[in-house]
């Protein structure tokens, strides 16, 4: 375990300075990771880039693409990973799985539009994979919601910043 810890720390020492420089690469990576089961957010970096003069369209497309690909990764874990990955590796509780399944029972696959929401969004993507929602339908619904969220964050940031 010590070797793993040292390797992870070395990785963090290399990656953290890169992530502290606002740009499209870090925005893509943070947005990607935020759409997995890691407890991260990417809106702060998008807002920081916009305030510093980044192109709004390019920033929204970068964040949306990274976030959608992260969500597709979570969908694939649900689709192909099986119960072991969900309960052992990601430690998704039965309660979290049941909550996501209730959303699906109540709203169907259209609930994937809300995959951008904190707490329930990532499990929704996971359950979408478990329930074998087709990838094109998943991409359409999740991508539309994620695009709308980043467009709204961009609009609000530009309004507040007076740009």
GUSE-721919 format. One record per residue (C-alpha): residue number from 1; residue in one letter; chain; y, z, x. Coordinates in pm, 1 decimal. Each point is the difference from the previous one (the first is absolute). Layout:
TIFI    n  res  chain     north        up      east
TIFI  NUM    A      A         Y         Z         X
...
//
This chain:
TIFI    n  res  chain     north        up      east
TIFI    1    X      A       0.0       0.0       0.0
TIFI    2    X      A     236.9      71.4     288.5
TIFI    3    X      A     -27.9    -358.7     120.9
TIFI    4    X      A      89.7    -124.7    -347.7
TIFI    5    X      A     298.5     235.1     -11.8
TIFI    6    X      A     122.5    -123.5     340.6
TIFI    7    X      A     -39.8    -362.7    -105.7
TIFI    8    X      A     187.7      59.6    -324.7
TIFI    9    X      A     281.4     181.3     180.9
TIFI   10    X      A      28.1    -283.5     251.3
TIFI   11    X      A      19.4    -245.7    -289.4
TIFI   12    X      A     272.4     204.6    -170.2
TIFI   13    X      A     203.4      20.7     320.9
TIFI   14    X      A     -13.7    -381.2      22.6
TIFI   15    X      A      68.4     -74.8    -369.2
TIFI   16    X      A     266.1     257.7     -93.0
TIFI   17    X      A     284.1    -150.5     206.6
TIFI   18    X      A     -75.1    -340.1    -156.7
TIFI   19    X      A       9.5     148.7    -350.5
TIFI   20    X      A     332.9     168.9      71.0
TIFI   21    X      A     169.5    -336.4      50.6
TIFI   22    X      A      65.9    -149.3    -342.4
TIFI   23    X      A    -135.6    -352.1     -18.8
TIFI   24    X      A    -234.4    -222.1    -194.9
TIFI   25    X      A    -309.3      97.2     201.9
TIFI   26    X      A      37.2     374.5     -58.1
TIFI   27    X      A      96.2     -64.7    -364.5
TIFI   28    X      A    -316.5    -204.6     -50.8
TIFI   29    X      A    -218.4     263.7     168.3
TIFI   30    X      A     150.1     299.2    -182.2
TIFI   31    X      A     -16.8    -187.5    -331.4
TIFI   32    X      A    -362.8     -90.5      67.2
TIFI   33    X      A     -96.5     357.0      87.6
TIFI   34    X      A     193.0     138.9    -297.4
TIFI   35    X      A    -222.4    -203.4    -233.2
TIFI   36    X      A    -318.1     146.9     140.0
TIFI   37    X      A    -108.3     350.5     -77.8
TIFI   38    X      A     228.2     140.4     271.3
TIFI   39    X      A     286.3     211.8    -134.5
TIFI   40    X      A     288.5    -217.8     121.8
TIFI   41    X      A     302.9    -165.6    -151.0
TIFI   42    X      A     171.6    -317.7     113.4
TIFI   43    X      A     314.1      -6.8    -213.2
TIFI   44    X      A     198.3     200.3     256.0
TIFI   45    X      A     -54.8    -263.4     269.5
TIFI   46    X      A      89.1    -282.9    -237.7
TIFI   47    X      A     322.6     179.6     -95.9
TIFI   48    X      A      82.4      72.1     365.3
TIFI   49    X      A     -46.2    -363.2      92.4
TIFI   50    X      A     216.0    -118.4    -289.8
TIFI   51    X      A     279.0     242.2      87.6
TIFI   52    X      A     -15.5    -134.5     356.2
TIFI   53    X      A      46.0    -355.9    -125.5
TIFI   54    X      A    -353.8    -138.1     -23.8
TIFI   55    X      A     -57.3    -299.3    -225.1
TIFI   56    X      A     -81.9     133.1    -350.0
TIFI   57    X      A    -239.0    -282.0     -93.0
TIFI   58    X      A    -188.5      14.1     329.4
TIFI   59    X      A     -18.1     378.6     -17.0
TIFI   60    X      A    -133.1       0.7    -357.4
TIFI   61    X      A    -257.3    -267.6      80.3
TIFI   62    X      A    -112.5     181.6     316.0
TIFI   63    X      A     -35.6     336.4    -176.4
TIFI   64    X      A    -171.1    -156.0    -302.2
TIFI   65    X      A    -246.4    -196.9     213.0
TIFI   66    X      A     -90.3     301.0     214.3
TIFI   67    X      A     -33.4     226.5    -303.3
TIFI   68    X      A    -209.7    -252.3    -192.1
TIFI   69    X      A    -234.5     -55.8     294.8
TIFI   70    X      A     -38.2     376.9      35.0
TIFI   71    X      A     -82.8      18.9    -370.7
TIFI   72    X      A    -254.7    -281.7      44.9
TIFI   73    X      A    -158.7     203.1     277.5
TIFI   74    X      A     -30.3     296.3    -236.3
TIFI   75    X      A    -139.8    -233.2    -268.8
TIFI   76    X      A    -259.9    -126.7     251.1
TIFI   77    X      A    -100.7     356.5      87.3
TIFI   78    X      A     -62.1      62.9    -368.6
TIFI   79    X      A    -176.8    -332.1     -47.3
TIFI   80    X      A    -222.2       5.5     307.2
TIFI   81    X      A      23.6     346.0     151.4
TIFI   82    X      A    -204.3     193.6    -246.1
TIFI   83    X      A       7.4     361.7     -97.9
TIFI   84    X      A     -48.3     131.4     354.1
TIFI   85    X      A     328.3    -143.9     126.7
TIFI   86    X      A     188.5     120.6    -304.6
TIFI   87    X      A    -126.5     357.3       1.2
TIFI   88    X      A     -67.3      58.5     371.1
TIFI   89    X      A     250.2    -206.7     194.1
TIFI   90    X      A     296.9     -10.9    -237.6
TIFI   91    X      A     -88.2     324.5    -177.0
TIFI   92    X      A     101.0    -125.7    -342.7
TIFI   93    X      A     -90.7     279.0    -235.4
TIFI   94    X      A    -191.7     -49.8    -322.2
TIFI   95    X      A     316.4     106.1    -181.1
TIFI   96    X      A     205.9    -275.7     169.5
TIFI   97    X      A    -269.1    -258.1     -76.1
TIFI   98    X      A     -18.5     110.7    -362.8
TIFI   99    X      A     379.4     -13.5     -35.2
TIFI  100    X      A       3.9    -357.7     129.3
TIFI  101    X      A    -291.0     -96.1    -226.5
TIFI  102    X      A     186.1     146.5    -300.5
TIFI  103    X      A     297.9    -220.2      84.5
TIFI  104    X      A    -236.2    -299.7       1.5
TIFI  105    X      A    -157.4     102.9    -330.0
TIFI  106    X      A     339.7      43.8    -157.8
TIFI  107    X      A     190.9    -293.3     149.0
TIFI  108    X      A    -270.5    -226.4     138.0
TIFI  109    X      A      54.8    -206.4     310.7
TIFI  110    X      A     371.8     -22.5     -88.5
TIFI  111    X      A      31.7     350.2     142.0
TIFI  112    X      A     -17.4    -166.3     343.1
TIFI  113    X      A     363.0     -98.3     -54.5
TIFI  114    X      A      70.2     370.8      61.6
TIFI  115    X      A    -187.6      11.5     331.2
TIFI  116    X      A     335.5      64.6     169.5
TIFI  117    X      A      28.1     343.8    -161.8
TIFI  118    X      A     -44.1     305.4     222.4
TIFI  119    X      A    -321.9     200.3     -33.5
TIFI  120    X      A    -172.5    -225.1    -258.1
TIFI  121    X      A      70.4    -342.4     154.5
TIFI  122    X      A    -247.9       5.3     286.9
TIFI  123    X      A    -285.4     139.2    -211.5
TIFI  124    X      A      75.2    -271.3    -258.1
TIFI  125    X      A     -58.5    -262.7     269.1
TIFI  126    X      A    -318.0     173.1     107.8
TIFI  127    X      A    -131.6      18.1    -355.7
TIFI  128    X      A      99.1    -363.9     -50.8
TIFI  129    X      A    -243.0     -83.4     278.7
TIFI  130    X      A    -266.4     235.3    -132.8
TIFI  131    X      A      24.0    -160.3    -344.2
TIFI  132    X      A     -15.0    -343.7     161.3
TIFI  133    X      A     334.6    -126.6    -128.0
TIFI  134    X      A      24.7    -354.5     139.0
TIFI  135    X      A     210.4     -33.0     314.3
TIFI  136    X      A     236.8    -265.8    -147.0
TIFI  137    X      A      71.7     221.3    -302.1
TIFI  138    X      A      45.5     298.6     230.6
TIFI  139    X      A     242.7    -190.2     224.3
TIFI  140    X      A     201.3    -128.4    -295.5
TIFI  141    X      A      39.2     337.8    -169.2
TIFI  142    X      A      37.7     222.6     306.6
TIFI  143    X      A     219.0    -254.1     180.0
TIFI  144    X      A     235.1     -34.7    -296.3
TIFI  145    X      A      44.4     376.4     -23.9
TIFI  146    X      A      53.7      39.9     373.1
TIFI  147    X      A     249.5    -287.4      12.1
TIFI  148    X      A     193.3     148.8    -292.4
TIFI  149    X      A       9.0     340.6     169.3
TIFI  150    X      A     129.0    -133.5     333.6
TIFI  151    X      A     251.9    -225.0    -177.4
TIFI  152    X      A     128.2     303.5    -192.8
TIFI  153    X      A      24.9     210.4     317.1
TIFI  154    X      A     187.0    -285.0     167.9
TIFI  155    X      A     240.2     -44.6    -290.7
TIFI  156    X      A      69.2     374.9     -19.8
TIFI  157    X      A      47.3      30.2     375.5
TIFI  158    X      A     243.5    -290.1       9.8
TIFI  159    X      A     192.0     144.1    -296.5
TIFI  160    X      A      31.2     341.2     162.4
TIFI  161    X      A      81.9    -146.6     341.6
TIFI  162    X      A     264.9    -222.5    -155.3
TIFI  163    X      A    -141.1    -316.5     152.5
//
